[in-house]
Amino acid sequence: MSEKPPNHALSEMRCPVQLEDVDLFSPGAQEHWFEAYEILHAESPVLRIPGEGTSPDHDGFVLCKYEDLSRVVRDPVRFPPPRYAKRARGPAAARGPVTPRMNAMVASILSLRPTPELWKAHRQQLTDPWVGPRGAQRHEALITRTVDLLIDAWIDEGEVEFVGRFAAPLPARVMTTVLGFPLEDMPRLERWSKAQVRPFIHGRGHRNLLSPEEEAEQALVLQEFTDYVQEQVTRKRAEPGDDMISDLTQVTYPALDRKLSDVEIIGIVYAMHLGGLETTQYALTEQARLLCEHPELFGRLKGDPSQIRRFIEEAMRLRAPTQGLSTRMTTRDEEFQGVPVPAGSVLHLRFGAANLDPEEFACPHALDVDRKSPARHMTFSQGPRSCPGAGISRLEQTIAWSRLLERVDRLELAPGNRFLHQPGIMLGTLELRLRVTRAG
Ligand code: HEM
């Protein structure tokens, strides 16, 4: 296994060489996840984390096998999300009182989609028209315009820090416009977005726990976001525009045959803003690095842009932004890979490891755009609860690379890259310096 620089900003976590060394969650671990997955696949694809279950006397289990993750995410009744299962087990309880102090996102889930049928309707009727595979197509011109604008800003400079000047601002600008927020509010929105993702980056352990002080600080900042969205909702109810929030204020939700309340809309907007930014940023960043490392592929895609979609899927398999985003709980005694997993355990779904399962993908660490069914990775999860924003993210990635490949003749890693990653459970490269040669 190759030596890598330690992530000094965090710790000197060393590359694991045996099972006892594997620790996916301690500071610095993110620099060696891929080496850790190889060990886990070979020796312990179901890894117990003592005392990390639904209560201290239950355990957590990291699942790494593709077949196990696929089974779990496709059966949300048997394997519900832990928090959701604790709060409400059925539709009646789930519809119980929504207190003003309750987080709007949780409140809107409880009131709009407490059952599997309503979960499906919520996606089909409320979010798909804006961010689903077909609905996202309406943003094609917006995305293309945004991509070109960002490229214009650095194409003649010869070198660019790709994360800050492309991968991060692209999804931020797109989602801001899709939701209907004014672009001049982007600095404030960025601050709120950072607060939203804080647990996934700075949270501790596999449950992304913040300290009480950090939680209080986060709550204060996010209250500002809630107040801001409330203002937007009020304004758009009175004077709707052509954007997602306006649409949510006007629509009669067919599944419940009623309009949406302000809290419900704020909850949907909160989820879109939380899910729609950093994830796509990480995907674009990894893709840029992979293309620099595979110049022959860069040339092939330039010559045949119809292969771009295959490339982005394969890149998302290899370097999933969501390495370990989701958890579920067991509602009865289960067994995975011969390991007994009692009821009340928390399952940490290691999407990034499932994507590298040698039993599912031959030569799993190879970038092979000719793989059969390249989109069957677990990066967006699978089944009824899979990512509702996959459509718009795929479109952003596809347009980004079709414009970049047309406008750039050569993409190389600039000297000085350290390839360090943020902590947490997402694969977030902190910065990526590229040399860019403008197309003739
Ligand atoms: C490369 C980009 C993205 C990746 C890898 C990704 C991945 C995921 C994953 C793995 C989940 C959890 C699913 C589960 O637990 O089964 C999820 C949930 C979610 N994602 Fe994404 N996502 C991406 C982009 C987006 C975008 C662009 C949006 C919004 C426009 C979005 C919105 C959401 C929401 C709202 C959820 C929560 C599920 C729900 O409320 O229905 N995501 N995503």
Boltz pocket constraint, residues with backbone or C-beta under 6 A from the ligand:
constraints:
  - pocket:
      binder: B
      contacts: [[A, 73], [A, 131], [A, 268], [A, 271], [A, 272], [A, 273], [A, 274], [A, 275], [A, 276], [A, 277], [A, 279], [A, 280], [A, 283], [A, 320], [A, 321], [A, 322], [A, 325], [A, 326], [A, 327], [A, 351], [A, 378], [A, 379], [A, 380], [A, 381], [A, 382], [A, 385], [A, 386], [A, 387], [A, 388], [A, 389], [A, 390], [A, 392], [A, 393]]
      max_distance: 6.0
